[in-house]
Amino acid sequence: MLLAVAAGWWLTDRFGTDIARTLAGPLIEGSSLPAPLQKRWVDLVALLLGIGFTLPLAAWAARRAGFTTLLSGLDNYFSHKGAAAFLLFIVLYKLGDAFAGSLMTAFLLKSMAYTSAEVGVVNKVLGLWMTIGGALLGGALMLKLGLWRSLMFFGVLQLLSNLGFWWLAVSGKGVLPGLTLPAFDWGFVSLATPTPVDGGLLMVVAFENISGGMGTAAFVAFLMSLCNQRFTATQYALLSAFASVGRVWVGPLAGVLAESIGWPAFFLLSTVLAAPALLMLQWLRREVNALDAPVAAADNPEGADQMGSGTSRQSSA
């Protein structure tokens, strides 16, 4: 598998740019984009071509090598109804959030001209605690809402949080009253002098991190519910890798688009990209609710006998 990945990387590095220029060149060269942006679009196409070639090659190598642990876990997962649709949903659910977040620091520092201390304290320090608080709140609400409603409700909040950055890009700073953070020293992080914080920045980052933490809590629970106990490590690694596709590979595209269309349109696009996952979640409502069945049986002893047969069938599968 390592040799297959290395071969895919070498072929992409050697021929990818030329193929991408042949495919995308006629469209890009006739546009009004400046030359540096045209090159970045060609590089992005080459990257996508390389991924599309390397992943099937690695899968073929794993099957030829008889990688039993990986193959058995994959075969078990794909034997379930709706497995492919779940994978697509996993890629899409955090895509809009990852799209906006990939350039958040660059946007706040370069476009909005916030100070590095202001961005560091609000986005990295306070944002971390807000994310943890959002995850705890999301976990508590899941006990009442259930898996499907939690994914839907928290997904809508994630979508709306992207509009906060659009508002910030359009309105600018200083619209809302701010506050001054006192100097502190927590050992691992410190603030040397009192720092004024813009109210709009604080509100947008707080909403983004709290909603993101809530969405992550429901999303992790969803991934865990898809795993078979016998192949937990293999399947969770597979699913979490698919979940990271948007976060890892969206960066090059996000940077190109932000320069091409501007920040307000970029954040509106990130909001639109969050919508397909919610539409797909509505389509998968019955399948996601079925993942809650074992939990419902544990909470309802009277129906345990009825649910037990279904759980046994799922375990045997």
C-alpha positions in Angstrom: 0.0 0.0 0.0 2.8 2.4 0.8 4.4 1.6 -2.6 1.1 2.3 -4.2 0.7 5.6 -2.5 4.3 6.5 -3.4 3.7 5.6 -7.0 0.5 7.7 -7.1 2.4 10.7 -5.6 5.2 10.4 -8.1 2.9 10.1 -11.1 0.9 13.0 -9.9 4.0 15.1 -9.3 5.4 14.1 -12.7 2.4 14.3 -15.0 -0.5 15.8 -12.9 0.2 19.5 -13.7 0.5 18.8 -17.5 -2.7 16.8 -17.6 -4.5 19.4 -15.4 -3.3 22.2 -17.7 -4.6 20.3 -20.7 -8.0 19.7 -19.1 -8.6 23.0 -17.4 -6.4 25.3 -19.4 -8.9 26.3 -22.0 -11.4 27.3 -19.4 -9.0 29.1 -17.1 -6.9 30.9 -19.7 -9.9 32.5 -21.2 -11.0 34.0 -17.9 -10.2 37.3 -16.3 -8.2 35.7 -13.4 -4.7 36.9 -12.9 -1.9 34.5 -13.8 -1.1 33.5 -10.2 -4.7 32.5 -9.6 -4.8 30.6 -12.9 -1.8 28.6 -11.7 -3.4 27.8 -8.4 -6.5 26.5 -10.1 -4.4 24.3 -12.3 -2.5 23.0 -9.2 -5.9 22.3 -7.5 -7.1 20.3 -10.5 -3.8 18.3 -10.5 -4.2 17.6 -6.8 -7.8 16.2 -7.3 -6.6 14.1 -10.2 -3.8 12.7 -8.1 -6.2 11.8 -5.3 -8.6 10.2 -7.7 -5.8 8.0 -9.1 -4.0 7.2 -5.8 -6.9 6.0 -3.7 -8.1 3.3 -6.1 -4.5 2.2 -6.6 -4.0 1.8 -2.8 -7.3 -0.1 -2.5 -6.2 -2.4 -5.3 -2.8 -3.0 -3.5 -4.6 -3.8 -0.2 -6.8 -6.4 -1.9 -3.9 -8.0 -3.7 -1.8 -8.1 -0.5 -4.7 -9.8 1.4 -4.8 -7.1 4.1 -7.4 -9.1 6.0 -8.1 -6.7 8.9 -8.8 -3.8 6.6 -10.7 -5.8 4.0 -12.9 -7.6 6.5 -13.8 -4.3 8.2 -14.6 -2.7 4.9 -16.6 -5.7 3.7 -18.6 -5.7 6.9 -19.3 -2.0 6.7 -20.4 -2.0 3.1 -22.7 -5.0 3.7 -25.1 -2.7 5.6 -27.9 -0.9 3.7 -27.1 2.7 3.0 -23.3 2.3 3.7 -22.3 4.4 0.7 -24.8 7.1 1.4 -23.6 7.3 5.0 -20.0 7.9 3.7 -21.1 10.7 1.5 -23.0 12.3 4.4 -19.9 12.0 6.6 -17.9 13.9 4.0 -20.6 16.6 3.6 -21.7 17.2 7.2 -18.6 19.2 8.3 -17.8 20.5 4.8 -19.3 24.0 5.1 -17.8 24.4 8.6 -14.4 23.3 7.5 -14.6 25.5 4.4 -15.1 28.6 6.4 -12.8 27.6 9.2 -9.8 26.8 6.9 -9.2 30.6 6.3 -10.7 32.0 9.5 -7.4 33.2 10.9 -6.2 34.7 7.6 -9.5 36.5 7.2 -9.5 38.0 10.7 -5.8 39.1 10.6 -5.5 40.3 7.0 -8.9 41.3 5.9 -10.4 42.5 9.1 -7.1 43.8 10.5 -7.6 42.5 14.0 -4.5 42.4 16.1 -2.7 39.1 16.6 -3.3 39.2 20.4 -7.0 39.9 19.9 -7.4 37.0 17.4 -5.2 34.7 19.5 -7.2 35.2 22.7 -10.6 35.1 21.2 -10.3 32.6 18.5 -7.8 30.2 20.1 -8.1 30.5 23.9 -11.8 31.5 24.4 -12.8 29.6 21.3 -11.3 26.3 22.7 -13.3 26.6 25.9 -16.4 27.5 23.9 -16.0 24.4 21.8 -15.7 22.2 24.8 -18.7 23.8 26.3 -20.6 23.3 23.1 -19.7 19.6 23.0 -20.9 19.2 26.6 -24.1 21.0 25.8 -24.6 19.0 22.7 -24.1 15.7 24.5 -26.7 16.7 27.1 -29.2 17.8 24.5 -28.7 14.5 22.6 -30.2 12.6 25.5 -33.5 14.4 24.9 -33.4 15.0 21.1 -32.0 11.7 19.9 -29.4 11.2 17.2 -31.3 12.3 14.0 -32.8 15.5 15.5 -29.4 16.4 17.1 -27.6 16.0 13.8 -30.2 18.2 12.1 -30.5 20.9 14.8 -26.8 21.2 15.4 -26.2 21.1 11.6 -28.5 24.1 11.1 -26.6 26.0 13.8 -23.3 25.2 12.1 -24.8 26.5 8.8 -26.0 29.7 10.4 -22.6 30.3 12.1 -21.0 30.8 8.7 -23.3 33.7 8.1 -21.8 35.3 11.1 -18.5 35.7 9.2 -20.3 37.0 6.2 -21.9 39.6 8.4 -18.5 40.5 9.8 -17.0 40.8 6.3 -19.8 43.1 5.2 -20.2 45.2 8.3 -16.6 45.5 9.4 -15.4 45.9 13.0 -16.7 48.3 15.6 -20.4 47.7 14.9 -21.0 46.1 18.3 -19.6 47.4 21.6 -16.6 45.4 22.8 -14.8 44.8 26.0 -11.2 44.8 27.4 -9.6 41.5 28.4 -7.3 41.9 31.5 -3.7 40.7 31.4 -3.3 37.1 32.5 -0.7 34.3 32.8 -2.0 30.7 32.8 1.4 29.2 32.3 0.7 27.7 28.9 -0.7 30.9 27.5 -0.5 34.5 28.7 -1.6 38.0 27.8 1.0 40.7 28.6 -1.2 43.7 28.5 -5.0 44.4 28.7 -6.4 43.9 25.2 -9.6 45.4 23.7 -11.8 42.9 21.9 -14.3 43.8 19.3 -17.9 42.8 20.2 -18.7 41.5 16.7 -15.6 39.3 16.7 -16.5 37.9 20.1 -20.1 37.2 19.1 -19.2 35.5 15.8 -16.4 33.3 17.2 -18.5 32.3 20.2 -21.4 31.2 18.0 -19.1 29.4 15.6 -17.3 27.4 18.3 -20.3 26.6 20.4 -22.3 25.3 17.4 -19.2 23.5 16.1 -18.8 21.7 19.4 -22.4 20.7 19.5 -22.2 19.4 15.9 -19.0 17.5 16.7 -20.7 15.8 19.7 -23.6 14.5 17.6 -21.3 13.6 14.7 -18.9 11.5 16.8 -21.9 9.7 18.3 -23.1 9.0 14.7 -19.8 7.6 13.6 -19.6 5.4 16.7 -23.1 4.1 16.0 -22.0 2.9 12.5 -19.2 0.8 13.8 -19.5 -3.0 14.3 -18.0 -4.1 17.7 -15.9 -6.7 16.0 -14.2 -4.2 13.6 -14.4 -1.0 15.8 -10.9 0.3 15.2 -10.8 -0.4 11.5 -14.2 1.0 10.8 -13.9 4.1 13.0 -10.5 4.9 11.4 -12.2 4.6 8.0 -15.1 6.8 8.9 -13.1 9.4 10.7 -10.7 9.5 7.7 -13.7 10.3 5.4 -14.8 12.9 7.9 -11.5 14.7 7.6 -11.7 14.8 3.8 -13.4 18.2 3.9 -11.1 19.6 6.5 -7.8 18.4 4.9 -8.5 18.9 1.2 -10.7 22.0 1.3 -7.8 24.3 2.0 -6.4 24.7 -1.5 -9.8 25.3 -3.0 -10.8 27.7 -0.2 -7.7 29.8 -0.7 -8.3 30.0 -4.5 -12.0 30.9 -4.1 -11.4 33.6 -1.4 -9.0 35.4 -3.7 -11.2 34.9 -6.7 -14.7 36.0 -5.4 -13.9 38.0 -2.2 -14.6 37.3 1.4 -18.4 38.0 1.6 -19.2 35.7 -1.3 -16.8 33.1 0.1 -18.6 32.9 3.4 -22.0 32.8 1.6 -20.6 29.9 -0.5 -19.5 28.1 2.7 -23.1 28.4 4.0 -24.5 26.9 0.8 -22.0 24.0 1.0 -23.4 23.1 4.4 -26.9 22.7 3.0 -26.5 19.4 1.0 -25.7 17.5 4.2 -28.9 18.6 5.8 -30.9 17.7 2.8 -29.2 14.3 2.7 -29.9 13.9 6.5 -33.6 14.4 5.8 -33.4 11.7 3.1 -31.6 9.3 5.5 -34.0 10.0 8.5 -35.3 6.4 8.8 -31.8 4.9 8.6 -30.3 7.3 11.2 -33.3 6.7 13.5 -32.7 3.0 13.2 -29.2 3.5 14.7 -30.9 4.8 17.8 -32.9 1.6 18.2 -30.5 -0.2 20.6 -30.5 2.9 22.9 -34.3 3.0 22.8 -34.5 -0.6 23.7 -32.2 -0.1 26.7 -34.3 2.9 27.9 -37.6 0.9 27.3 -37.4 -2.5 29.0 -40.9 -3.3 27.9 -39.8 -3.2 24.3 -36.5 -4.9 24.8 -37.7 -8.3 23.6 -38.9 -6.7 20.3 -35.7 -4.8 19.8 -33.5 -7.7 20.9 -34.2 -9.7 17.7 -33.3 -6.7 15.5 -30.1 -6.1 17.5 -29.1 -9.7 17.2 -29.6 -9.6 13.5 -27.4 -6.5 13.3 -24.7 -8.0 15.4 -24.7 -11.2 13.4 -24.4 -9.2 10.2 
